[in-house]
Amino acid sequence: MENNDPLSVLVSSDAKSVDRQKLAELLAPYLVIDSNSKEFGFTSKFDELPGNESKIEVFLAGVKARALLFDVNDGIFPKEIVAIGIMAEGSVKSSLKGLFDNRKIKKDRDGMYSLPSHRISELAKRIIK
C-alpha cells in the first residue's frame, strides 16, 4: 500500500544516518581505524588541530565512523579517551565539559560521550581547509 502522506518523506529506517562521504573527508587526514583491533591510529596532522576541543570533536567523529563501520557503540567514556593518550586527563575532562555545556556533543545516562550526526557537516566545514 502506497503512503500518500507528504510527511512520509521525513520517516527513515535509519534515523541516525550520517553523510558518510563528509565524515570520511573530515577524518582521513587525522586518523585511521585498525580493521582487526578497532583501535585508532592518529596521523601527525591530528596534533596540529587547533585546540583540545577540536581534537575531541574529531576523535568523537572517529568513534562515530567506527560505530558505522563495525557495528560497535557510538560513544566513549572519558577514561577511554585518556587511556588513548591524545591529551592529559584534565584536558580531556575540561574539553568534554566545555563541548557538552555548549551542546556540541551528547552524553548518555551512562556517561558516554558522542558527536551528534547533525554536527558532521558543520565540523567538516570548520576543520577541512
DSSP file (Angstrom, degrees, kcal/mol; ACC not computed):
  #  RESIDUE AA STRUCTURE BP1 BP2  ACC     N-H-->O    O-->H-N    N-H-->O    O-->H-N    TCO  KAPPA ALPHA  PHI   PSI    X-CA   Y-CA   Z-CA
    1    1 A M              0   0    0      0, 0.0     2,-0.3     0, 0.0     0, 0.0   0.000 360.0 360.0 360.0 130.6    0.0    0.0    0.0
    2    2 A E        -     0   0    0      2,-0.0     2,-0.6     1,-0.0     0, 0.0  -0.617 360.0-136.6 -84.6 137.8    1.4    3.4   -1.0
    3    3 A N        -     0   0    0     -2,-0.3    -1,-0.0     1,-0.1     5,-0.0  -0.852  19.1-177.6 -96.4 118.8    1.5    6.1    1.6
    4    4 A N        +     0   0    0     -2,-0.6    -1,-0.1     4,-0.0    -2,-0.0   0.331  42.2 122.7 -96.6   5.2    0.4    9.5    0.2
    5    5 A D    >   -     0   0    0      1,-0.2     3,-2.0     2,-0.1     4,-0.2  -0.558  59.6-144.3 -69.7 122.6    1.1   11.4    3.3
    6    6 A P  G >  S+     0   0    0      0, 0.0     3,-1.0     0, 0.0    -1,-0.2   0.758  98.2  63.0 -60.8 -23.3    3.5   14.2    2.5
    7    7 A L  G >  S+     0   0    0      1,-0.2     3,-2.1     2,-0.1     4,-0.2   0.619  78.2  86.0 -76.2 -11.1    5.1   13.8    5.9
    8    8 A S  G X  S+     0   0    0     -3,-2.0     3,-1.4     1,-0.3    -1,-0.2   0.734  74.8  70.5 -63.6 -20.5    6.2   10.2    5.0
    9    9 A V  G <  S+     0   0    0     -3,-1.0    -1,-0.3     1,-0.3    -2,-0.1   0.687  92.0  60.5 -67.6 -15.7    9.4   11.7    3.4
   10   10 A L  G <  S+     0   0    0     -3,-2.1     2,-0.4    -4,-0.1    -1,-0.3   0.540  86.8  91.6 -86.5  -7.5   10.5   12.5    6.9
   11   11 A V    <   +     0   0    0     -3,-1.4     2,-0.3    -4,-0.2     3,-0.0  -0.750  52.7 175.1 -95.6 133.1   10.5    8.9    8.0
   12   12 A S        -     0   0    0     -2,-0.4     3,-0.4     1,-0.1    -2,-0.0  -0.976  38.2-140.2-135.3 147.7   13.6    6.8    7.7
   13   13 A S  S    S+     0   0    0     -2,-0.3     2,-0.3     1,-0.3     3,-0.1   0.602 107.6  47.0 -79.1 -10.4   14.6    3.3    8.7
   14   14 A D    >   +     0   0    0      1,-0.1     3,-1.9     3,-0.0    -1,-0.3  -0.673  65.7 169.5-129.4  77.1   17.9    4.7    9.7
   15   15 A A  T 3  S+     0   0    0     -3,-0.4    -1,-0.1    -2,-0.3    -2,-0.1   0.690  78.7  55.2 -64.3 -18.8   17.2    7.8   11.7
   16   16 A K  T 3  S+     0   0    0     -3,-0.1    -1,-0.3     2,-0.0    -3,-0.0   0.118  79.1 146.6-100.0  21.9   20.8    8.1   12.8
   17   17 A S    <   -     0   0    0     -3,-1.9     2,-0.3     1,-0.1    -5,-0.0  -0.209  30.3-158.9 -61.5 151.0   22.1    8.1    9.2
   18   18 A V        -     0   0    0    102,-0.0     2,-1.7   100,-0.0     3,-0.1  -0.926  31.8-103.7-130.7 149.9   25.2   10.2    8.5
   19   19 A D     >  -     0   0    0     -2,-0.3     4,-2.2    98,-0.2     5,-0.2  -0.626  41.3-171.4 -72.7  92.2   26.7   11.7    5.5
   20   20 A R  H  > S+     0   0    0     -2,-1.7     4,-2.4     1,-0.2    -1,-0.2   0.829  78.6  54.6 -61.5 -36.1   29.4    9.0    5.2
   21   21 A Q  H  > S+     0   0    0      2,-0.2     4,-2.4     1,-0.2    -1,-0.2   0.933 109.9  46.1 -63.9 -45.6   31.3   10.8    2.5
   22   22 A K  H  > S+     0   0    0      1,-0.2     4,-2.2     2,-0.2    -2,-0.2   0.884 112.1  51.8 -64.8 -38.9   31.6   14.0    4.5
   23   23 A L  H  X S+     0   0    0     -4,-2.2     4,-2.2     2,-0.2    -1,-0.2   0.911 110.3  48.5 -63.9 -43.0   32.6   12.0    7.6
   24   24 A A  H  X S+     0   0    0     -4,-2.4     4,-2.5     2,-0.2    -2,-0.2   0.909 111.1  50.1 -63.9 -42.8   35.3   10.2    5.6
   25   25 A E  H  < S+     0   0    0     -4,-2.4    -1,-0.2     1,-0.2    -2,-0.2   0.890 112.0  49.0 -62.5 -39.5   36.6   13.5    4.2
   26   26 A L  H  < S+     0   0    0     -4,-2.2    -2,-0.2    -5,-0.2    -1,-0.2   0.927 119.5  35.3 -63.9 -46.3   36.8   15.0    7.7
   27   27 A L  H >X S+     0   0    0     -4,-2.2     3,-2.3     1,-0.2     4,-2.0   0.791  93.2  83.9 -85.3 -30.2   38.6   12.1    9.3
   28   28 A A  T 3< S+     0   0    0     -4,-2.5    -1,-0.2     1,-0.3    -2,-0.1   0.803  92.4  47.9 -50.4 -39.8   41.0   10.9    6.5
   29   29 A P  T 34 S+     0   0    0      0, 0.0    16,-0.4     0, 0.0    -1,-0.3   0.698 120.1  37.7 -73.9 -13.9   43.8   13.4    7.3
   30   30 A Y  T <4 S+     0   0    0     -3,-2.3    13,-2.2     1,-0.2     2,-0.3   0.739 115.2   5.9-113.6 -28.1   43.7   12.8   11.0
   31   31 A L  E  <  -A   42   0A   0     -4,-2.0     2,-0.3    11,-0.3    -1,-0.2  -0.987  44.3-152.3-156.5 162.6   43.1    9.1   11.9
   32   32 A V  E     -A   41   0A   0      9,-2.5     9,-2.6    -2,-0.3     2,-0.5  -0.932  18.4-135.8-132.1 158.1   42.8    5.6   10.8
   33   33 A I  E     -A   40   0A   0     -2,-0.3     2,-0.3     7,-0.2     7,-0.2  -0.975  21.3-126.3-119.1 123.1   40.9    2.7   12.4
   34   34 A D     >  -     0   0    0      5,-2.9     4,-1.8    -2,-0.5     5,-0.1  -0.509  13.8-144.6 -68.1 127.4   42.6   -0.7   12.6
   35   35 A S  T  4 S+     0   0    0     -2,-0.3    -1,-0.1     2,-0.2    -2,-0.0   0.771  94.2  39.1 -68.2 -26.3   40.3   -3.3   11.0
   36   36 A N  T  4 S+     0   0    0      1,-0.1    -1,-0.2     3,-0.1    -2,-0.0   0.928 128.3  25.8 -88.1 -53.0   41.2   -6.1   13.4
   37   37 A S  T  4 S-     0   0    0      2,-0.1    -2,-0.2     1,-0.0     3,-0.1   0.681  89.9-136.1 -87.0 -17.7   41.5   -4.3   16.8
   38   38 A K     <  +     0   0    0     -4,-1.8     2,-0.1     1,-0.3    -3,-0.1   0.620  57.6 141.6  67.0  15.3   39.1   -1.4   16.0
   39   39 A E        -     0   0    0     -5,-0.1    -5,-2.9     1,-0.1     2,-0.3  -0.481  51.4-113.3 -85.0 158.9   41.7    0.8   17.7
   40   40 A F  E     -A   33   0A   0     -7,-0.2     2,-0.4    -2,-0.1    -7,-0.2  -0.688  20.4-163.7 -94.6 143.7   42.6    4.3   16.4
   41   41 A G  E     -A   32   0A   0     -9,-2.6    -9,-2.5    -2,-0.3     2,-0.4  -0.986  15.3-146.3-120.1 137.8   45.8    5.4   14.9
   42   42 A F  E     -A   31   0A   0     -2,-0.4   -11,-0.3   -11,-0.2     2,-0.1  -0.859   4.2-139.7-111.4 138.3   46.5    9.2   14.7
   43   43 A T    >>  -     0   0    0    -13,-2.2     3,-1.0    -2,-0.4     4,-0.7  -0.367  33.1-103.9 -84.3 169.7   48.4   11.0   12.0
   44   44 A S  H 3> S+     0   0    0      1,-0.2     4,-0.5     2,-0.2     3,-0.4   0.783 119.7  65.9 -65.2 -25.4   50.8   13.8   12.6
   45   45 A K  H >4 S+     0   0    0    -16,-0.4     3,-0.8     1,-0.2     4,-0.4   0.788  88.0  68.0 -66.9 -26.2   48.1   16.2   11.4
   46   46 A F  H X4 S+     0   0    0     -3,-1.0     3,-1.5   -16,-0.3    -1,-0.2   0.917  96.6  53.0 -59.2 -42.4   45.9   15.3   14.3
   47   47 A D  H 3< S+     0   0    0     -4,-0.7    -1,-0.3    -3,-0.4    -2,-0.2   0.709 102.4  60.8 -65.8 -19.6   48.4   17.0   16.7
   48   48 A E  T << S+     0   0    0     -3,-0.8    -1,-0.3    -4,-0.5    -2,-0.2   0.512  74.6 120.1 -86.6  -5.4   48.1   20.2   14.5
   49   49 A L  S <  S-     0   0    0     -3,-1.5     2,-1.1    -4,-0.4     6,-0.1  -0.326  77.9-104.1 -59.1 142.9   44.4   20.6   15.1
   50   50 A P  S    S-     0   0    0      0, 0.0     4,-0.4     0, 0.0    -1,-0.1  -0.572  79.8 -20.4 -77.9  98.6   43.6   23.9   16.8
   51   51 A G  S  > S-     0   0    0     -2,-1.1     4,-1.6     2,-0.1     3,-0.1   0.156  77.4 -83.4  90.9 156.1   42.9   23.3   20.4
   52   52 A N  H  > S+     0   0    0      1,-0.2     4,-2.5     2,-0.2     5,-0.2   0.836 122.1  58.9 -65.9 -35.0   41.8   20.4   22.6
   53   53 A E  H  > S+     0   0    0      1,-0.2     4,-2.6     2,-0.2    -1,-0.2   0.905 105.3  50.1 -64.1 -39.3   38.1   20.8   21.8
   54   54 A S  H  > S+     0   0    0     -4,-0.4     4,-2.6     2,-0.2     5,-0.2   0.907 110.2  50.9 -62.9 -40.6   38.8   20.3   18.1
   55   55 A K  H  X S+     0   0    0     -4,-1.6     4,-2.6     2,-0.2    -2,-0.2   0.915 111.0  47.9 -62.8 -42.8   40.8   17.2   18.8
   56   56 A I  H  X S+     0   0    0     -4,-2.5     4,-2.9     2,-0.2     5,-0.2   0.920 111.8  50.3 -64.3 -43.0   37.9   15.8   20.9
   57   57 A E  H  X S+     0   0    0     -4,-2.6     4,-1.9     2,-0.2    -2,-0.2   0.928 113.0  45.1 -62.2 -45.2   35.4   16.6   18.2
   58   58 A V  H  X S+     0   0    0     -4,-2.6     4,-1.9     2,-0.2    -1,-0.2   0.913 113.5  50.8 -65.4 -41.4   37.4   14.9   15.5
   59   59 A F  H  X S+     0   0    0     -4,-2.6     4,-2.0    -5,-0.2    -2,-0.2   0.925 109.7  49.4 -61.9 -43.9   38.1   12.0   17.8
   60   60 A L  H  X S+     0   0    0     -4,-2.9     4,-2.0     1,-0.2    55,-0.4   0.838 107.5  55.0 -65.7 -31.2   34.3   11.6   18.5
   61   61 A A  H  X S+     0   0    0     -4,-1.9     4,-2.3    -5,-0.2    -1,-0.2   0.885 107.2  51.2 -64.3 -37.6   33.7   11.8   14.8
   62   62 A G  H  X S+     0   0    0     -4,-1.9     4,-2.6     2,-0.2    -2,-0.2   0.880 106.5  52.8 -64.3 -38.9   36.1    8.9   14.5
   63   63 A V  H  X S+     0   0    0     -4,-2.0     4,-2.0     2,-0.2    -2,-0.2   0.895 109.3  50.2 -62.5 -39.7   34.2    7.0   17.2
   64   64 A K  H  X S+     0   0    0     -4,-2.0     4,-2.1     2,-0.2    -2,-0.2   0.918 110.3  49.2 -63.6 -44.3   31.0    7.6   15.1
   65   65 A A  H  X S+     0   0    0     -4,-2.3     4,-2.4     1,-0.2     5,-0.2   0.914 109.8  51.5 -62.1 -43.1   32.8    6.3   12.0
   66   66 A R  H  X S+     0   0    0     -4,-2.6     4,-2.6     1,-0.2     6,-0.3   0.895 109.0  51.3 -61.0 -39.6   34.0    3.2   13.8
   67   67 A A  H  X S+     0   0    0     -4,-2.0     4,-1.3     1,-0.2     5,-0.4   0.896 111.6  46.9 -64.3 -40.1   30.4    2.5   15.0
   68   68 A L  H  < S+     0   0    0     -4,-2.1    -2,-0.2     1,-0.2    -1,-0.2   0.865 117.9  42.0 -69.5 -36.2   29.1    2.8   11.5
   69   69 A L  H  < S+     0   0    0     -4,-2.4    -2,-0.2    -5,-0.2    -1,-0.2   0.874 129.4  22.3 -77.7 -39.0   31.8    0.5   10.1
   70   70 A F  H  < S-     0   0    0     -4,-2.6    -2,-0.2    -5,-0.2    -3,-0.2   0.285  98.3-115.9-120.3   9.3   31.9   -2.2   12.7
   71   71 A D     <  +     0   0    0     -4,-1.3     2,-0.2    -5,-0.2    -4,-0.2   0.929  68.0 136.6  53.2  51.1   28.6   -2.0   14.5
   72   72 A V        -     0   0    0     -5,-0.4    -1,-0.2    -6,-0.3    -2,-0.1  -0.694  63.7 -61.9-115.9 174.1   30.0   -1.0   17.8
   73   73 A N        -     0   0    0     -2,-0.2     2,-1.2     1,-0.1    -1,-0.1  -0.280  36.9-140.1 -61.1 135.8   28.8    1.6   20.3
   74   74 A D  S    S+     0   0    0     -7,-0.1     2,-0.3    -8,-0.1    -1,-0.1  -0.544  77.6  64.8 -92.6  65.6   28.8    5.2   19.1
   75   75 A G        -     0   0    0     -2,-1.2     2,-0.3   -12,-0.2    39,-0.2  -0.945  60.4-156.1-175.6 160.5   30.0    6.6   22.4
   76   76 A I  B     -B  113   0B   0     37,-1.7    37,-3.0    -2,-0.3    -2,-0.0  -0.997  19.5-120.7-151.3 144.9   33.1    6.6   24.6
   77   77 A F    >>  -     0   0    0     -2,-0.3     4,-1.5    35,-0.2     3,-0.9  -0.564  28.7-118.5 -82.6 149.2   33.9    7.1   28.2
   78   78 A P  H 3> S+     0   0    0      0, 0.0     4,-2.5     0, 0.0     5,-0.2   0.882 114.3  58.1 -53.4 -40.3   36.3    9.9   29.3
   79   79 A K  H 3> S+     0   0    0      1,-0.2     4,-2.1     2,-0.2     5,-0.1   0.822 102.9  53.9 -63.7 -29.2   38.6    7.3   30.8
   80   80 A E  H <> S+     0   0    0     -3,-0.9     4,-1.3     2,-0.2    -1,-0.2   0.877 108.3  49.0 -70.1 -37.1   38.9    5.6   27.4
   81   81 A I  H  X>S+     0   0    0     -4,-1.5     4,-1.0     2,-0.2     5,-0.8   0.921 111.6  49.5 -66.4 -43.1   39.9    8.8   25.8
   82   82 A V  H ><5S+     0   0    0     -4,-2.5     3,-0.8     1,-0.2    -2,-0.2   0.917 107.5  54.7 -59.7 -43.8   42.5    9.4   28.5
   83   83 A A  H 3<5S+     0   0    0     -4,-2.1    -1,-0.2     1,-0.3    -2,-0.2   0.803 100.1  60.2 -62.5 -30.3   43.9    5.9   28.0
   84   84 A I  H 3<5S-     0   0    0     -4,-1.3    -1,-0.3    -3,-0.3    -2,-0.2   0.818 103.6-136.3 -68.3 -30.0   44.4    6.5   24.3
   85   85 A G  T <<5 +     0   0    0     -4,-1.0    -3,-0.1    -3,-0.8    -2,-0.1   0.736  60.2 135.2  86.2  24.0   46.8    9.3   25.2
   86   86 A I  S   <S-     0   0    0     -5,-0.8     2,-0.3     1,-0.2    -4,-0.1   0.726  81.5 -10.9 -77.3 -18.7   45.7   12.1   22.9
   87   87 A M  S    S-     0   0    0     -6,-0.3    -2,-0.2    -5,-0.2    -1,-0.2  -0.970  88.7 -71.1-166.9 167.8   45.9   14.6   25.7
   88   88 A A     >  -     0   0    0     -2,-0.3     4,-2.4    -3,-0.1     3,-0.2  -0.230  46.5-110.5 -66.6 155.2   46.2   14.8   29.5
   89   89 A E  H  > S+     0   0    0      1,-0.2     4,-2.6     2,-0.2     5,-0.2   0.891 117.5  50.8 -54.7 -46.1   43.3   13.7   31.7
   90   90 A G  H  > S+     0   0    0      1,-0.2     4,-2.4     2,-0.2    -1,-0.2   0.879 110.7  49.4 -61.4 -38.2   42.5   17.2   32.9
   91   91 A S  H  > S+     0   0    0     -3,-0.2     4,-2.2     2,-0.2    -1,-0.2   0.887 110.4  50.6 -68.4 -39.2   42.4   18.5   29.3
   92   92 A V  H  X S+     0   0    0     -4,-2.4     4,-2.6     2,-0.2     5,-0.2   0.959 113.8  44.3 -61.4 -50.9   40.1   15.6   28.3
   93   93 A K  H  X S+     0   0    0     -4,-2.6     4,-2.3     1,-0.2    -2,-0.2   0.907 115.7  45.8 -64.9 -43.2   37.6   16.3   31.1
   94   94 A S  H  X S+     0   0    0     -4,-2.4     4,-2.4    -5,-0.2    -1,-0.2   0.881 114.0  49.3 -69.4 -36.0   37.6   20.1   30.7
   95   95 A S  H  X S+     0   0    0     -4,-2.2     4,-2.6    -5,-0.2     5,-0.2   0.925 111.9  48.1 -67.4 -44.1   37.2   19.8   26.9
   96   96 A L  H  X S+     0   0    0     -4,-2.6     4,-2.6    -5,-0.2     5,-0.2   0.920 112.5  49.6 -60.6 -43.6   34.3   17.3   27.2
   97   97 A K  H  X S+     0   0    0     -4,-2.3     4,-3.1    -5,-0.2     5,-0.2   0.929 111.9  47.8 -62.3 -45.6   32.6   19.6   29.8
   98   98 A G  H  X S+     0   0    0     -4,-2.4     4,-1.6     1,-0.2    -2,-0.2   0.921 114.2  45.8 -62.2 -44.7   33.0   22.6   27.6
   99   99 A L  H  <>S+     0   0    0     -4,-2.6     5,-3.0     2,-0.2     6,-0.8   0.901 115.7  46.5 -65.2 -40.8   31.7   20.9   24.5
  100  100 A F  H ><5S+     0   0    0     -4,-2.6     3,-1.9    -5,-0.2    -2,-0.2   0.932 110.5  51.9 -67.1 -45.9   28.8   19.3   26.4
  101  101 A D  H 3<5S+     0   0    0     -4,-3.1    -1,-0.2     1,-0.3    -2,-0.2   0.828 110.9  49.1 -60.4 -31.5   27.9   22.6   28.1
  102  102 A N  T 3<5S-     0   0    0     -4,-1.6    -1,-0.3    -5,-0.2    -2,-0.2   0.289 115.8-118.5 -91.0  10.1   27.8   24.3   24.7
  103  103 A R  T < 5S+     0   0    0     -3,-1.9    -3,-0.2     2,-0.1    -2,-0.1   0.793  79.4 123.6  59.5  33.7   25.6   21.5   23.3
  104  104 A K  S   <S+     0   0    0     -5,-3.0     2,-0.3    -6,-0.2    -4,-0.2   0.662  74.3  28.2 -94.2 -20.0   28.2   20.4   20.7
  105  105 A I  S    S-     0   0    0     -6,-0.8     2,-0.3    10,-0.2    10,-0.2  -0.900  77.6-126.2-133.6 165.6   28.4   16.8   22.0
  106  106 A K  E     -C  114   0B   0      8,-3.0     8,-2.0    -2,-0.3     2,-0.4  -0.766  11.1-159.5-111.0 157.7   26.0   14.5   23.7
  107  107 A K  E     -C  113   0B   0     -2,-0.3     6,-0.2     6,-0.2     2,-0.1  -0.989  13.4-145.4-135.9 125.8   26.4   12.5   26.9
  108  108 A D    >   -     0   0    0      4,-2.6     3,-1.8    -2,-0.4   -33,-0.0  -0.300  35.6 -95.2 -85.3 176.4   24.2    9.4   27.7
  109  109 A R  T 3  S+     0   0    0      1,-0.3    -1,-0.1     2,-0.1    -2,-0.0   0.694 124.5  57.3 -67.7 -17.1   23.0    8.4   31.1
  110  110 A D  T 3  S-     0   0    0      2,-0.1    -1,-0.3   -33,-0.0   -33,-0.0   0.573 121.8-104.6 -86.5  -9.6   25.9    6.0   31.5
  111  111 A G  S <  S+     0   0    0     -3,-1.8     2,-0.4     1,-0.3    -2,-0.1   0.587  71.9 142.6  97.7  12.7   28.4    8.8   30.9
  112  112 A M        -     0   0    0    -35,-0.1    -4,-2.6   -37,-0.1    -1,-0.3  -0.712  39.3-143.7 -88.3 137.5   29.5    8.0   27.3
  113  113 A Y  E     +BC  76 107B   0    -37,-3.0   -37,-1.7    -2,-0.4     2,-0.3  -0.742  22.8 170.0-101.2 147.8   30.1   10.9   25.0
  114  114 A S  E     - C   0 106B   0     -8,-2.0    -8,-3.0    -2,-0.3   -53,-0.1  -0.980  34.6-114.0-150.4 160.5   29.3   11.1   21.3
  115  115 A L        -     0   0    0    -55,-0.4   -10,-0.2    -2,-0.3     5,-0.1  -0.861  37.7-119.7 -96.0 124.1   29.1   13.6   18.5
  116  116 A P    >   -     0   0    0      0, 0.0     3,-1.9     0, 0.0     4,-0.3  -0.374  19.1-125.1 -62.6 141.8   25.6   14.2   17.1
  117  117 A S  G >  S+     0   0    0      1,-0.3     3,-1.6     2,-0.2     4,-0.4   0.839 107.0  64.1 -56.8 -36.2   25.3   13.2   13.5
  118  118 A H  G 3  S+     0   0    0      1,-0.3     4,-0.5     2,-0.1    -1,-0.3   0.660  94.9  61.7 -67.0 -13.0   24.0   16.7   12.5
  119  119 A R  G <> S+     0   0    0     -3,-1.9     4,-2.8     1,-0.2     5,-0.3   0.588  79.7  85.5 -86.7 -11.1   27.3   18.2   13.6
  120  120 A I  H <> S+     0   0    0     -3,-1.6     4,-2.7    -4,-0.3     5,-0.2   0.931  91.2  45.2 -57.7 -49.1   29.4   16.3   11.0
  121  121 A S  H  > S+     0   0    0     -4,-0.4     4,-2.2     1,-0.2    -1,-0.2   0.922 115.3  46.8 -63.1 -45.1   28.8   18.8    8.2
  122  122 A E  H  > S+     0   0    0     -4,-0.5     4,-1.7     2,-0.2    -1,-0.2   0.908 113.8  48.4 -63.9 -42.5   29.4   21.9   10.4
  123  123 A L  H  X S+     0   0    0     -4,-2.8     4,-2.6     1,-0.2     5,-0.3   0.906 110.2  51.9 -65.2 -42.0   32.6   20.3   11.8
  124  124 A A  H  X S+     0   0    0     -4,-2.7     4,-2.5    -5,-0.3    -2,-0.2   0.908 108.0  51.7 -61.3 -42.6   33.8   19.4    8.4
  125  125 A K  H  < S+     0   0    0     -4,-2.2    -1,-0.2     1,-0.2    -2,-0.2   0.875 115.3  42.5 -61.9 -36.9   33.3   23.0    7.1
  126  126 A R  H  < S+     0   0    0     -4,-1.7    -2,-0.2    -5,-0.2    -1,-0.2   0.864 123.4  34.5 -77.9 -37.0   35.3   24.3   10.1
  127  127 A I  H  < S+     0   0    0     -4,-2.6     2,-0.4    -5,-0.1    -3,-0.2   0.884  99.9  77.7 -90.0 -42.8   38.1   21.7   10.1
  128  128 A I     <        0   0    0     -4,-2.5  -102,-0.1    -5,-0.3  -103,-0.0  -0.547 360.0 360.0 -75.5 125.9   38.7   20.9    6.4
  129  129 A K              0   0    0     -2,-0.4    -1,-0.2     0, 0.0    -4,-0.0   0.397 360.0 360.0-123.1 360.0   40.6   23.7    4.7
